[in-house]
Amino acid sequence: MADAVDDDQASYELSDDDVRVLLDLARVAAHDSGDRTNAPLACFLVGLALGRNPDLVLAEFANAAASPGIESE
C-alpha cells in the first residue's frame, strides 16, 4: 500500500493493539447497526480522521466512534 502512494512502509504498520481496536470497531459497526457493510466504512472514516488529526489516539477515537451517539428528536 505504501508503495502505491510513495510513502514510508513503517507508517502503515499496525500494532497488535491497533488490529484489535479496529476489529472491535468493525464488529460493533457490523452487528449493532444491523448492516455488515458499515464495518469497512466505519474503519475507513476512523482512518481518515486519524490521518487528518495525527494527535488523536486510535483506541480512544475508535471507542468514541463505536459508542452510541445522541439521537436527534
C-alpha positions as CSV (number, residue, x, y, z in Angstrom):
1,M,0.0,0.0,0.0
2,A,2.8,2.4,0.9
3,D,4.4,1.9,-2.5
4,A,1.3,2.9,-4.3
5,V,1.5,6.4,-2.8
6,D,5.3,6.6,-2.5
7,D,5.2,6.6,1.3
8,D,7.1,5.1,4.2
9,Q,6.1,1.5,4.8
10,A,6.5,1.8,8.5
11,S,3.7,4.4,8.8
12,Y,1.3,1.7,7.6
13,E,2.2,-1.0,10.1
14,L,-0.4,-1.8,12.7
15,S,0.4,-3.0,16.2
16,D,-1.4,-5.9,17.7
17,D,-3.4,-3.4,19.8
18,D,-4.4,-1.4,16.7
19,V,-5.6,-4.5,15.0
20,R,-7.7,-5.5,18.0
21,V,-9.2,-2.0,18.2
22,L,-10.1,-1.9,14.5
23,L,-11.6,-5.3,14.5
24,D,-13.6,-4.4,17.6
25,L,-14.9,-1.3,15.9
26,A,-15.7,-3.3,12.7
27,R,-17.6,-5.9,14.9
28,V,-19.7,-3.2,16.6
29,A,-20.4,-1.4,13.3
30,A,-21.5,-4.6,11.6
31,H,-23.6,-6.1,14.3
32,D,-25.0,-3.2,16.3
33,S,-26.1,-1.2,13.2
34,G,-27.7,-4.2,11.6
35,D,-25.8,-3.7,8.4
36,R,-22.4,-5.5,7.9
37,T,-21.4,-3.1,5.2
38,N,-21.0,-0.4,7.9
39,A,-17.8,-2.2,9.2
40,P,-15.4,-1.1,6.5
41,L,-17.0,2.3,6.2
42,A,-16.5,3.0,9.9
43,C,-12.9,1.8,9.8
44,F,-12.2,4.0,6.8
45,L,-13.7,7.0,8.5
46,V,-11.7,6.4,11.6
47,G,-8.5,6.1,9.5
48,L,-9.4,9.3,7.6
49,A,-10.0,11.2,10.8
50,L,-6.7,9.9,12.2
51,G,-4.9,10.9,9.0
52,R,-6.2,14.5,9.4
53,N,-5.7,14.6,13.1
54,P,-2.5,12.8,14.0
55,D,-2.7,13.9,17.6
56,L,-5.7,11.6,18.1
57,V,-5.2,8.2,19.7
58,L,-6.7,5.3,17.7
59,A,-8.2,3.4,20.6
60,E,-9.8,6.5,22.1
61,F,-11.2,7.7,18.8
62,A,-12.4,4.2,17.8
63,N,-14.1,3.7,21.1
64,A,-15.9,7.1,20.7
65,A,-16.9,6.1,17.2
66,A,-18.3,2.8,18.4
67,S,-20.3,4.4,21.2
68,P,-24.0,5.2,20.6
69,G,-24.5,8.8,19.5
70,I,-27.1,11.2,20.6
71,E,-30.2,10.8,18.5
72,S,-31.9,13.9,17.2
73,E,-35.6,14.5,18.0
